[in-house]
Amino acid sequence: MKLRSLAYIVMAGLLTACSGMKDIPENAVLLQRVKVETDGNYDDVSPQALKPYVLQREQVRWFGLVRKPIVIDTILARRSADNLRSALFNKGYLDAHVDVLTEPAGKHKQNVIYVLHPEQPYFLNQMDYDIQDTAISRFLHPRLVPLEPQRFNVEMLDQERKHITQLLTNNGYYHFNKTDISFQADSTIGNHLVNMTMVLHPYRPTEDTVMSHRQYHIRNLRFLSGNEDRSIPLRASVLRNNTFITPGELYSASDLQNTYNHFGRLNAIRYTNINFTEVPDSNLLDCDIQLSTYKPSTISFQPEGTNTAGDLGAAVTLSYQNRNLFHGSEMLSLELRGAFEAIRGLEGYSNQNFEEYSAQARLSFPRFIAPFISRNFRRRINASSEVSLLYDLQNRPEFHRRVLSVAWRYKWQDANHHDRYQLDLVDLNYVFMPWISDTFRQDYLDDTTSRNAILRYNYEDLFIMKSGLGYTYNNGQYAIRANIETAGNVLSLFSKLTNASKNSETGQYNLFNIAYAQYVKGDFDYTRYLVFDDENTLAFHFGVGIAYPYGNSSILPFEKRYFSGGANSVRGWSVRSLGPGKYARRDGNIDFINQTGDMKLDINLEYRAHLFWKLGGALFIDAGNIWTLRDYADQPGGQFKVQNLLEDLAVSYGLGLRFNFDYFVLRLDLGMKAVNPAYEEDGGEHFPIIKPRLSRDYAFHFAVGMPF
């Protein structure tokens, strides 16, 4: 039935597309394909990059299966040729021209070909300056850096204009605008050289008035309220620290933007409006900063339904948020959550239900809370400091589990870059198991023949004291994420300095009679986006992670171990069902404890296309797996070995749909196994792509957000 429904959808799309044919004139010629070509090889002329300048392009939908018919418009073709010629001109090809050709592509169909003839590029010979304002001329003369002879292009001229504009607007020239600068070119000197003259025009307050540009100073600075009660609920020191406009100083556009940026990042601020008023008969400005704030406190209630492997349940969350706790835009978040789940089919246990209660508090400061940090650094960096406290209580039929977590972290970024940092200065986690049922203990923990040490280790009391540093970079074309964390080193040093004794049975140091974890863990992700046009993108992702227990630990805590499969990994497998290595449960079930590892590798390639409305489609290929660094007896084939890397890689392929609602993306992915490392030597299942079996080889994923 599922395949039949999918066929109906595809047929409906085909019929819808074909229905548009009845509106096409009888003798019209349809556009089959648009090509952009060059008459030679040019390093800086990419036909694919210039294709967006074409105003009429083929509209390929459903990955080429359905085309919406388009009638060739000769007027748009001529305008497209003009756009392409202008683009070449901007790159320095001043003699460029473009031919528009057509070729038959079937009955009543043609391809439109734009052939680019860039000719020889021009080079800048010299740059002269015609500054028609003596005061500005004196100001700029020592600050102008002569441009070296270089390839002529409009981007270079625009950068020079921005540079001059920034110099002036940051030094008091309140009315100056980049439109006050123009360029004159002389390409008649021969040898494909061009002389440029930058003209800086005088100030024109009206069409009939010409005057010199004036340099302004700030006279008065006032803070005004945009609230109904006309009050500003922020401390005076907070207002000063986030304001870069200073009375007595020259007007500066960068100071204005920094003031907007710093007030905009405060949780308490709804909007900021900054106005300047000229003082009559003077070169002075009065500045008014109007601030509007949110209501300080909000309360929300969120019910939800849950379904865990067929066990139905419900949860409710009550949240309180204060955006301005100490009148410095500090944010306090309190959250209470309760969950209940009816567990079926669990024999041998007295209580058949699951209950969870948690309380979390988080306090965030919009600045660094740390000594030895200069005021200039605090003002330049967009930073926050956060302390959090979490207590989670879980009661299952098999065991009771308590988790207490306390953390102090910093997050910051430079306003002028794409870099973001996070420092987890200290993160304490205490896991306490107050009760384990006799049935669970006998069946899983005490019987060493049924489960390995990983399972037993994760149902013991545990203390984790970790620190970590994270870094992310994203400029829209590629993204990098790196993180490293370590735990137990401070406690280990303390234990050795104090000559603490080890547990005679486990050989571990204890803190308050609880063994603490010691490990190091590092992760790295790289994503590259190749944007062909507004509707087609190719995304490549590479991710690797490795964690190593040492010292006081021989096994990683379960929460720190890696798993593979799922909506953001190798999508031919369901979550936590792949690996490690060649390992697999031979009874066909998923083993959530044993199917974890100390190392992970993900390689993904995904082609994304816009289909129609809010709907997008994707074709993807995924490869990866997890491994253990040590050879555990209960995970045969799971240890990483370089010589076995290729045969241990799992590969899947599939297609997906993306519903882009701007604020969030709903994603549906159907993945199929292509190469399965967990197979019997004589079973013939290593390459399911050759003999696919739908019931065995597919996985369906529903997720929010893109996979990478």
Buried (B, 14 or more C-beta within 10 A) or exposed (E): EEEEEEEEEEEEBEEEBEEEEEEBEEEEBBBBBBBBEBEEEBEEBEBEBBBBBBBBBBBBBBBEEBBEBBEBBEEBBEBBBEBBBBBBBBBBBBBBBBEBEBEEBEEBBBBBBBBBBBBEBBBBBBBEBEBBBEEBBEBBEEEBEEBEEEEBBBEBBBEBBEEBBBBBBBBBBBBBEBEBBBBEBEBEEEEBBBBBBBBBBBBEEEEEEEEEBBBBBBBEBEBBBBBEEEEBBBBEEBBEBBBBBBEEEBBBBEBBEBBBBBBEBBBBBEEBEBEBEBEEEEBBBBBBBBBBBBEBEEEEEEEEEEEEEEBEBEBEBEBBBBBBBEBBBBBBBBBEBBBBBEBEEBEEBEEEBBBBBBEBBBBBBBBBBEEEEEEEEBBBBBBBBBBBBBBBBBBBBBBBBBBBBBBBBBBBBEEEEEBBBBBBBBBBBBBBBEEBBEBBBEBBBEEEEEBBEBBBBBBBBBBBBBBBBBBBBBEEEEBBBBBBBBBBBBBBEEBEEEEEEEEEEEEBBBBEEBBBBBBBBBBBBBBEBEBBBEBBBBBBBBBBBBBBBEBBBBBBBBEBBBBBBBBBBBBBBBBBBBBBBBBBEEEEEBBEBBBBBBBBBBBBBBBBBBBBEEEBBBBBBBBBBBBBBEEBEBBBBBBBEEEBEEEBBBBBBBBBBBEBEEEEBBBBBBBBBBBBBBBEEEEEBBBBBEEEEEEEBBBEBEBEEBBB
